[in-house]
Every structure is written in structure tokens, then in C-alpha cells.
Amino acid sequence: MANFLATRFEQGFDADIRTKFFRNLEFREPAGDPGWFGPGSAVWYVHSHTPALILGLVAAAYIEGLDPSISWMGYDHSRLVARDADGVPTGAIDPEGGAVRLGHSVSFFIGTAYGTTETAEKLARTVRAMHHTVKGVRPDGVRYDADDPDWLRWNYATVVWGLATAHERYHASPLPDIDRYYGEFVRVGEALGGTGLPTTKQETLDCLESYLPKLAVTPIKAFGTGPNLRGNGVRPWQPGSEFMDWAARDLLPEWAQKLALYQRPSAVVVGLRRRVLKAAVNGVQVPLREFRAAQARVAAGSTAPVATTAPTAPDPTRTREEVEAAL
């Protein structure tokens, strides 16, 4: 049964994500290229469990949405928000836009983990170029800028926290020293222009909580969480479902759960849900072909990863249309 479920997951991943969002990513050549991390790294281990990786990205997106600036960034600059016939945002989540965002996120975190050095660098340049176009003013008059160093640091913390926390809770054999992962993953944040990034679990939790005075539940966030998701027709295992919304909020730090007005079910219900979800994500787990390709690439040995992933020169100016055309 488990093999059947894993096969179906792989087929769905191929149809919904790989064929759409993995174009022009190289995992097989050149031989000996370790990419940014290489064999034996904590990143290779954590990211090889794709269902937990996806769950971690869902949790990261949830906590990101508690920042009003991120809510309005998505409202103004992404396909995540549904629009009416005149192109005016409605405030509701567009399921197709959500699938596109998840697809790009998965391709980025698989590509930077297992892709060649050139592939990882290309992905980072693309994300930086997209960030350069995300600037504006919220309805309350506060300006937002995706290149702001403080925002980059906090946004980075949401992602590494989400991936690491989902791994700790739902991987069948989680890393005994999760700080190895936090320390290695900094390379991804630095490649996106981040500085002064947290390198341990505790530093990451401190970074997240330090942003609390700036956080709030906007109408955008409230309309897409908890009871407001009931009856939306999204299947339980898909992002945007009531169950996955519960799973994301259940992973949140306690202060974030309070901010989101999360009402924890009884201990019995929580324990049952977690066991069911853990069985599900491990039942469909199969090493992705990209992971296997990376292993084959370094089977005969590898060189050391690049010394630094931080950008060495300013990026060329590109419009959003030019960036999207290159995806």
C-alpha cells in the first residue's frame, strides 16, 4: 500500500510541479559538482523528504502572512490573490495562484539543495530579481520593500523555521542535531541578499519573536484561515484546506498561535491528527529523481562547495515581466 501511495505521489509531483516548475534546472552534470551543500549535508537529508518539505513551506507561508507587509506584497504583486473581471483584487485566495507559488517554492528549495552550483545560483538570481520589483505602500501608509535587510532577515527566519520544524515533527528519523541544518541553510539566505542571519534554532525563534510588534492579522489573513476555510472544496491534503491550515497553525510557536487565535483541540485529538499526518507524509515518501541524480553526480567524489553564496555584484535591473518570462 505504501509503495502504491508513494508511486501516486511521485506521479502527482511530476504532473503538478516537476513538468511546470523544474524546467532548465540541472541535477546530473557536471560530475563531481556538489552544488551548494553536497553529500552528507543536513540540507540534503532534510530536503530529501519531500512531503515534509512541502508541509514546512505551508507552515512558513502561514507565519509569513502574519506580517501585514507580506500580506500586501502578495495582494499587490502576486497571483496569489483572486481578482474580479476588472482585475481588482477581491481578498480571496486564488487556488491556481496558490499552486503556482507552491510550485516555484518547491522548485527553488529542491533546486538549491540538489542542483548544480550553476543551477542554484541561477535560481537565487531569479528570486533576487523578483524581490527587486516588490516595493509599494500599504493602505495604512507604511512602505514595504522586499530588499529591506530587516525584512529579509525575518522572512528568511520564517522559511528555515518552517522547514526545520516540519522535519522535526513529521520525519520518520529526524536529525538528532537540528542546528546542523540551521547552520548550513544560511547559504540560501545569504544568496538572496540576507545578512546577519540566525544560525541556530534558538536564534531563529528569537528573530521571529522580535518581529512581534510589527505583526497583525489582516483581513487578507483572516479570510483565509481557520473556520473561514470550511466548505471551500479543497481536498484535505492540499494547501488551502482546513486540515492543512490546522497542520500549519499547529506547528506555530505559541505566541504566533495566540496571535492567530488558534484554539488547540484536546490533547487526544491533537495526538491523533499528528499521528495520521505523520503516517501519511511518510507513507508517500520516495526519494525524488532529482535527489537520486545529485547522488549519482557525486558518486565518484566531489569538489568542495563554493566558499560563499552571497552576491558579489549588483543585479541588473529587470522588470517583473522580464523575470517571469525567464521562469
C-alpha positions as CSV (number, residue, x, y, z in Angstrom):
1,M,0.0,0.0,0.0
2,A,2.8,2.4,0.9
3,N,4.6,1.8,-2.4
4,F,1.3,2.5,-4.3
5,L,0.8,5.7,-2.4
6,A,4.5,6.7,-3.0
7,T,4.1,6.0,-6.7
8,R,0.9,8.1,-6.9
9,F,2.7,10.9,-5.0
10,E,5.6,10.8,-7.5
11,Q,3.2,10.8,-10.4
12,G,1.3,13.8,-9.0
13,F,4.5,15.6,-8.2
14,D,5.7,15.1,-11.8
15,A,2.4,16.3,-13.3
16,D,1.8,19.3,-11.0
17,I,5.2,20.5,-10.1
18,R,8.2,19.0,-12.0
19,T,6.9,19.5,-15.5
20,K,5.8,23.0,-14.8
21,F,8.4,24.4,-12.5
22,F,11.6,22.4,-12.9
23,R,12.4,23.5,-16.5
24,N,16.0,24.4,-17.2
25,L,17.2,23.0,-13.8
26,E,20.3,20.7,-14.0
27,F,20.8,17.9,-11.5
28,R,23.0,15.4,-13.4
29,E,26.0,17.3,-14.7
30,P,28.8,18.1,-14.3
31,A,30.1,15.1,-12.4
32,G,31.7,15.9,-9.1
33,D,29.9,19.2,-8.6
34,P,28.5,19.2,-5.1
35,G,26.2,22.2,-5.6
36,W,25.8,24.4,-2.6
37,F,25.8,21.6,0.0
38,G,26.8,18.1,-1.2
39,P,26.5,14.6,0.1
40,G,26.4,14.1,3.9
41,S,24.9,17.6,4.4
42,A,22.0,18.2,6.7
43,V,20.3,20.0,3.8
44,W,20.4,17.0,1.6
45,Y,18.9,14.9,4.3
46,V,16.1,17.3,5.3
47,H,15.1,18.2,1.8
48,S,15.0,14.6,0.6
49,H,11.8,14.1,2.5
50,T,9.6,15.9,0.0
51,P,6.2,15.7,1.8
52,A,7.6,17.1,5.0
53,L,9.4,19.8,2.9
54,I,6.0,20.8,1.4
55,L,4.4,20.9,4.8
56,G,7.2,23.1,6.1
57,L,6.7,25.5,3.2
58,V,2.9,25.7,4.0
59,A,3.8,26.5,7.7
60,A,6.3,29.1,6.7
61,A,3.8,30.8,4.4
62,Y,1.3,30.9,7.3
63,I,3.7,32.7,9.6
64,E,4.8,35.0,6.8
65,G,1.2,36.1,6.4
66,L,1.2,37.4,9.9
67,D,3.4,40.3,8.6
68,P,1.0,42.9,7.1
69,S,3.7,44.0,4.7
70,I,3.9,40.4,3.3
71,S,0.1,40.2,3.1
72,W,0.1,43.4,1.0
73,M,3.1,42.3,-1.1
74,G,1.1,39.3,-2.1
75,Y,-2.1,41.3,-2.6
76,D,-0.3,43.9,-4.8
77,H,2.3,41.9,-6.6
78,S,1.4,38.2,-6.9
79,R,-1.1,35.9,-8.5
80,L,-2.0,34.5,-5.0
81,V,-5.0,36.8,-4.6
82,A,-8.1,36.3,-6.7
83,R,-9.3,39.2,-8.9
84,D,-12.6,40.2,-10.4
85,A,-13.4,40.7,-14.0
86,D,-11.8,44.2,-13.9
87,G,-8.6,42.9,-12.4
88,V,-9.3,44.3,-8.9
89,P,-8.1,42.1,-6.0
90,T,-11.0,40.5,-4.1
91,G,-9.1,39.5,-1.0
92,A,-9.8,35.8,-1.6
93,I,-7.0,33.3,-2.4
94,D,-6.8,32.2,-6.0
95,P,-6.2,28.4,-5.8
96,E,-4.4,28.4,-9.1
97,G,-2.2,31.2,-7.9
98,G,-1.5,29.4,-4.7
99,A,-0.4,26.3,-6.7
100,V,1.9,28.4,-8.7
101,R,3.5,29.9,-5.6
102,L,4.0,26.5,-4.0
103,G,5.4,25.1,-7.3
104,H,8.0,27.8,-7.6
105,S,8.9,27.4,-3.9
106,V,9.4,23.7,-4.1
107,S,11.5,24.0,-7.3
108,F,13.6,26.6,-5.5
109,F,14.3,24.6,-2.4
110,I,14.9,21.4,-4.3
111,G,17.0,23.1,-6.9
112,T,19.2,24.9,-4.4
113,A,19.6,21.7,-2.4
114,Y,20.4,19.2,-5.2
115,G,21.0,21.3,-8.3
116,T,24.5,22.0,-9.7
117,T,26.2,25.1,-8.4
118,E,25.2,27.0,-11.6
119,T,21.5,25.9,-11.2
120,A,21.4,27.1,-7.5
121,E,23.0,30.4,-8.4
122,K,20.5,30.9,-11.3
123,L,17.6,30.2,-9.0
124,A,18.9,32.7,-6.4
125,R,19.4,35.4,-9.1
126,T,15.8,34.9,-10.2
127,V,14.4,35.3,-6.7
128,R,16.5,38.3,-6.0
129,A,15.3,39.9,-9.3
130,M,11.7,39.2,-8.3
131,H,12.3,40.8,-4.9
132,H,13.8,43.9,-6.5
133,T,10.4,44.5,-8.1
134,V,8.3,44.2,-4.9
135,K,8.0,47.7,-3.5
136,G,5.0,49.7,-2.6
137,V,2.8,51.3,0.1
138,R,0.3,49.6,2.3
139,P,-3.2,51.1,2.8
140,D,-2.1,52.4,6.2
141,G,0.7,54.3,4.6
142,V,3.6,52.1,5.6
143,R,6.1,51.5,2.8
144,Y,7.3,47.9,2.1
145,D,10.4,46.8,0.2
146,A,11.3,43.2,-0.3
147,D,15.0,44.2,-0.3
148,D,14.9,45.7,3.2
149,P,17.6,43.9,5.2
150,D,15.4,43.6,8.4
151,W,12.5,42.1,6.3
152,L,14.9,39.8,4.5
153,R,16.2,38.5,7.8
154,W,12.8,37.9,9.3
155,N,11.4,36.3,6.1
156,Y,14.4,34.0,6.0
157,A,13.8,33.0,9.6
158,T,10.2,32.0,8.7
159,V,11.3,29.7,6.0
160,V,14.2,27.9,7.8
161,W,11.9,27.6,10.9
162,G,9.1,26.1,8.8
163,L,11.3,23.5,7.0
164,A,13.2,22.5,10.2
165,T,10.1,22.3,12.4
166,A,8.1,20.2,9.9
167,H,11.2,17.9,9.6
168,E,11.5,17.5,13.4
169,R,7.8,16.7,13.9
170,Y,7.0,14.6,10.8
171,H,10.1,13.0,9.5
172,A,10.4,9.3,10.5
173,S,14.0,9.7,11.6
174,P,14.7,13.4,12.2
175,L,18.2,14.8,12.6
176,P,19.5,14.4,16.1
177,D,21.2,17.8,15.8
178,I,18.8,20.2,14.0
179,D,21.2,23.1,14.5
180,R,23.4,21.5,11.7
181,Y,20.5,22.3,9.3
182,Y,20.1,25.8,10.6
183,G,23.8,26.5,10.2
184,E,24.0,25.1,6.6
185,F,20.8,26.7,5.3
186,V,22.2,30.1,5.9
187,R,23.9,29.8,2.5
188,V,20.4,30.0,0.9
189,G,19.5,33.2,2.8
190,E,22.9,34.8,2.0
191,A,22.4,34.1,-1.7
192,L,19.2,36.1,-1.6
193,G,20.9,39.1,-0.1
194,G,20.3,38.3,3.6
195,T,22.8,39.5,6.2
196,G,23.2,38.8,10.0
197,L,21.0,35.7,9.6
198,P,20.3,33.4,12.5
199,T,22.3,30.2,12.5
200,T,20.6,28.1,15.3
201,K,17.1,27.1,16.2
202,Q,17.1,29.4,19.2
203,E,18.4,32.3,17.3
204,T,15.7,31.8,14.7
205,L,13.0,31.6,17.3
206,D,14.3,34.8,18.8
207,C,14.4,36.5,15.4
208,L,10.8,35.5,14.7
209,E,9.5,36.7,18.0
210,S,11.4,40.0,17.8
211,Y,9.1,41.0,14.9
212,L,6.0,40.5,17.0
213,P,5.3,44.3,17.5
214,K,5.1,44.6,13.7
215,L,2.7,41.7,13.2
216,A,-1.1,41.6,12.9
217,V,-3.9,39.6,11.4
218,T,-5.0,41.5,8.4
219,P,-8.4,40.9,6.6
220,I,-6.4,39.1,3.9
221,K,-5.1,36.6,6.5
222,A,-8.3,36.3,8.5
223,F,-10.4,35.4,5.4
224,G,-8.0,32.6,4.5
225,T,-7.6,30.7,7.8
226,G,-9.5,28.6,10.4
227,P,-13.3,28.4,10.2
228,N,-13.3,30.6,7.1
229,L,-11.9,27.7,5.1
230,R,-14.8,25.4,5.9
231,G,-16.6,24.1,2.8
232,N,-14.1,25.6,0.4
233,G,-13.9,22.3,-1.6
234,V,-10.1,22.0,-1.2
235,R,-9.0,18.4,-0.5
236,P,-7.6,17.8,2.9
237,W,-4.0,17.1,1.7
238,Q,-3.8,20.2,-0.5
239,P,-2.6,23.7,0.6
240,G,-5.6,25.9,1.4
241,S,-7.6,23.1,3.0
242,E,-8.9,23.3,6.5
243,F,-6.8,20.4,7.6
244,M,-3.5,21.8,6.2
245,D,-4.4,25.1,7.7
246,W,-4.7,23.3,11.1
247,A,-1.4,21.5,10.5
248,A,0.4,24.8,9.8
249,R,-1.1,26.6,12.8
250,D,-0.3,23.5,15.0
251,L,3.4,24.0,14.1
252,L,3.5,27.7,15.1
253,P,5.3,29.0,18.1
254,E,2.9,29.6,21.0
255,W,3.0,33.4,20.6
256,A,2.1,33.1,16.9
257,Q,-0.8,30.7,17.8
258,K,-2.2,33.2,20.1
259,L,-1.9,36.0,17.5
260,A,-3.8,33.7,15.1
261,L,-6.5,32.9,17.7
262,Y,-5.6,29.3,17.3
263,Q,-7.9,27.1,19.5
264,R,-6.0,23.9,20.1
265,P,-8.2,20.8,20.1
266,S,-8.0,18.3,23.0
267,A,-4.7,16.5,23.6
268,V,-6.3,13.3,22.3
269,V,-7.4,15.0,19.0
270,V,-4.1,16.7,18.5
271,G,-2.2,13.5,19.1
272,L,-4.4,11.6,16.7
273,R,-4.2,14.2,13.9
274,R,-0.4,14.3,14.2
275,R,-0.1,10.5,14.0
276,V,-2.4,10.4,11.0
277,L,-0.4,13.2,9.3
278,K,3.0,11.6,10.1
279,A,1.8,8.3,8.8
280,A,0.6,10.0,5.6
281,V,3.7,12.0,4.8
282,N,6.0,9.0,5.5
283,G,3.7,6.7,3.6
284,V,4.0,8.7,0.4
285,Q,7.7,9.5,0.8
286,V,10.0,8.4,-2.0
287,P,13.4,9.9,-2.9
288,L,12.9,12.3,-5.8
289,R,14.7,11.6,-9.0
290,E,16.5,15.0,-8.5
291,F,17.9,13.7,-5.3
292,R,19.0,10.4,-7.0
293,A,20.5,12.4,-9.8
294,A,22.5,14.5,-7.4
295,Q,23.8,11.4,-5.6
296,A,24.9,9.9,-9.0
297,R,26.6,13.2,-9.9
298,V,28.9,12.9,-6.9
299,A,29.2,9.1,-6.6
300,A,32.8,9.1,-7.8
301,G,33.7,12.0,-5.5
302,S,33.2,15.8,-5.4
303,T,34.9,19.0,-5.0
304,A,34.2,21.4,-2.1
305,P,31.2,23.7,-2.4
306,V,31.8,27.3,-3.3
307,A,33.2,29.4,-0.5
308,T,30.3,31.8,-0.4
309,T,26.9,32.2,-2.0
310,A,26.5,35.9,-1.2
311,P,26.1,38.1,-4.3
312,T,29.4,39.6,-5.5
313,A,27.9,42.4,-7.7
314,P,24.7,44.3,-8.1
315,D,22.0,42.6,-10.1
316,P,20.9,44.1,-13.4
317,T,17.6,45.9,-13.4
318,R,14.8,43.7,-14.7
319,T,11.0,44.3,-14.9
320,R,8.6,41.8,-13.4
321,E,7.6,40.8,-16.9
322,E,11.2,40.0,-17.8
323,V,11.7,38.0,-14.6
324,E,8.6,36.0,-15.1
325,A,9.5,35.3,-18.7
326,A,12.7,33.7,-17.6
327,L,11.0,31.3,-15.1
